[in-house]
């Protein structure tokens, strides 16, 4: 069921992005897509709670709330026929639709899912061997070191972050040279850093660097912080190459924080 909701969300946002600007209902269609998209994100905490990944629990809830705020804003703009300039919500819709269109085939189609996981697993194993780490491949997506086994899943491939940057870059109207430079500065770098991240987790867990909780500390804490910092730096570089993205990111930030502030003052004022 959740997969169907996801595809409905992507389809609606894609339709809303490609409809001509003269078609007023395009904003309502996009808004509906954001509503369905929020359902997808609010479903995700159940998985992360099971694996005790509380950083991602907070992250997906935040994303879900952001989707609802954009949903509400686009419906309000549609009803009042008030189209702001720059049109931040439409820009965000296009970037999200393009990113999802790249990511979700890997999440939903087995041949692509297995293919990318296998490729990342093999690359991580080669990296470990290059570092003279005696890791072994015990299954198509499982690597063992010192008796401790790590399973590589789709989240370990960084495909989500890659799709995010592809969506952002593809949604910008800029010269092809700058678009290509932004792509090179983000996608290949994210892939390489992710291979090193996976290798670090396997080494830390295999050699029990942090005791019995080595996997949780290495994967859910150190790797998460490292990945967050790396993505921040990469995003900064991409925005230097494509300053057009600054308007989009600032617009979303002010949209969300402004909505939260208005809601807060309204609740406090009614007490």
N, C-alpha and C positions, 0 to 999 in steps of 0.2 A: 504493500500500500504506500509506504513512504517513498518508494522509488517512483511510483506514478505521480505523486504530488510534486516530486522534484522535477520531473520532465514537464509537467504542466506549468510549473513556475518558469522554467527556462524558455519554454515555447511562448508563453505570454510576454515575457520580457523581450524576447527576440522579435516577436511580431510588433510590439510597441516601439522597438528601436528602428525597424525598417519601414514602418508606415510613414507616408509623407507628413510633413509638419502641418499641412492644411487639414489633415484628418484629426479633428479634435479628440475623438474617442481614444486616440493612441495613448494618451496619458492615463486614462482609466484602465486600459488593457495592461499597461506597464505596472500600474498600482496593484492590480489584481495579482500580477506575477510576483511582486514583492510580498504580498500577503501570503501566498502559497510558499514562497521561499522561507519566510519566517517559521512556518510550521516545520519545515525540514530542519532548521537549526535548533528549534526548541526540542526536537526529538533526540538530538545528538548527546545531551548530557547523560542519558541513561547508559550509553556505551562507555563513556569516559569515567563515569563513577564506578563501573564494574572493574575497570583496570586501574583505578585510583590515580587517574591523571587529572587532578583538580585544576591545574592551570588551564587545560583545554575546556573544562566544565565552565569556568568563568568566561573564557573567550567565546565559546559558542552561544552562551546566553546573551553576551554583549552584542554579538553579531545579530542574533534573533531580534533583540530590541531595536537595533539600528534599522533592520528591515521593516519593522512595523512603523517606525517613525517616517521612513521614506514613503512607505505605503500610504500613510495618513496624509503626508504633505502633497503627494501627487494627486490624490483624490480631491483634496482641497483646492489645488491649483486648477484641476479640471472643472470643478463645480463653479469656481469664481471666475473662470476664464482668465486667470492671472498667470502669465508665463514670465518668470523672472529672467534676467540676463546678467551673467551667464546662466544657462539652463542646467543647473547642477544635477538635478534629479534625472534628467534624460541622459546626461553624460555618464552618470553612475549606472544607469540601466544598461546602456550600451556596453560599458566595460564589464559589468557582471555577466551579461548574456554571452559575450564573446569568451570570457574566461570559463564559464560553465560549459559552453559548447566544446571547448577543448578538453576540459577535465572529466566530465561525466561519462564519456565513452570508455575511458579507462576504468571508471568505477563500476560501470554496469555491463560492459561487454567482456566476457571471460577471456577471449583470445588476447585482447589488449591488456587486461588486468594481469593475467599470468605472464604475458610477454615482458611488461615493464618490471614486474617484481623479479622475474628470473634474471633479467639483464642487470638490475641493480645488485642482486645477490651475488652474481658472478663477479661484478666489478669490485664489490666490497671484499670478496674472498681474494681476488688478485692483489688488491691493495694491502691486505693483511700479510699475504705471502711476500710481497715486496718489502714489507717492514720486518720480515723474518719472524712473523707470528705464526705458530703452528696450528692454525685453525683448519677445520675440516668441514666439507659440505656433506651433511648427513641426510638431507632431503633437498628437493628442488629450491626451497626457500628457507632452509634452516642451516645455520652455521654453528658449529660446536667448538668451544675452546676450553681446554682444561676440564672437560666434563660438564660444562655449562652451555646450554643451547639457546640461541636467540633466533626467533622467527621473523623474517622480513615480510612485512605486510605493505599494503598500498601506501599507508601513511609514512612509511620509511623511504619512499621514493622521491619525496619533495614535489610530487606532481601538483599538489594543491598550490604551493607557493609559485611554482613555474606557471601554472594556469592563471594565477592572479596577475602576475606581471605581464603575461601575454595579453590578457584582457585589457589591462590599463594601457599598454603601449599601442595595441591595435585600435583603441578607441580614440586616439589622439590624431588630430589633423595636422601633420607636420611633414617636412621633407623626408624622403626615404632614407637619406644618409643619417639623419638624427634618429630615426626610428630603428635603423639597423644598429647604430651605436648603442642605443638603449637596450636593445635585445642582447647584444654581445656582453654588455656590462652586467646583465642580470641573469638570464636563463642558464648559460654555461657555468657561471660562477656559482649559482645556487646548486646546480647538479653536483659539481665537484665538492663543494663544502658539505653537502648532504652525505656523500660517500665517506668523507672523513668523519662526519658525525656518527654514522652507523658503525664505522670501524672502531671509533673511540668507545662506544657503548659496549661492543662485543669484547674489547680488551679489558675494560673496567669490570665488566661482569665476569668474564672468564677468569681473571686473576683476583677477583674479589677485592678490588682496591678499597672499597668503602664498607667492607663487612657484609653481613647477610642482606643488607638493603642496597647492595651495589647497583643492581639494575634500576631500581626506582630512583636512586640518587643520580646515577649517570644519565638515565634516559629522561626522567620526568623533571629533573631540576637543572643539572649542569647543561645538558644538551638543549633544553628548552631555552635557558637564558642565553646560551651561545647562539642559537638559531635566531632568537629575537634580536640580538645585537647585530648579527650579520645582515638580517633583512632590513634593519633600520639603516645601516650603512649603504647597502645596495639601493634602497629606495632613495636615499639622499643623492647618490650618484646619478640615478636615473632621472630624478627631478632636475638636476643640474643640466642634464642633456635635453630633457623635455620639460621646460618650465611650464608648459601648458597643463601639466599634471598638478601643479601647485594649486591652481584654481579649483580643480576637482576635489582634491584632498581637503583644502581649507573650507571649501563649500560644504562638504559632508560634515566636517568637524563643527562648523558654526551651526549647521542645521540641527545636528543632534544635541549639542550643548544648549543651543537656544531653546529647543523644545523642552529639554529637561528643566531648564531654569523657569520657563513659563509655567510648566506643570507644578514645579515646587512652590512657586509664589502663589499659584491658584489654590493649592492644597492648604498652604499656611494661612492664606487670606480667609479661607472658609472656616478655619478653626476658631 
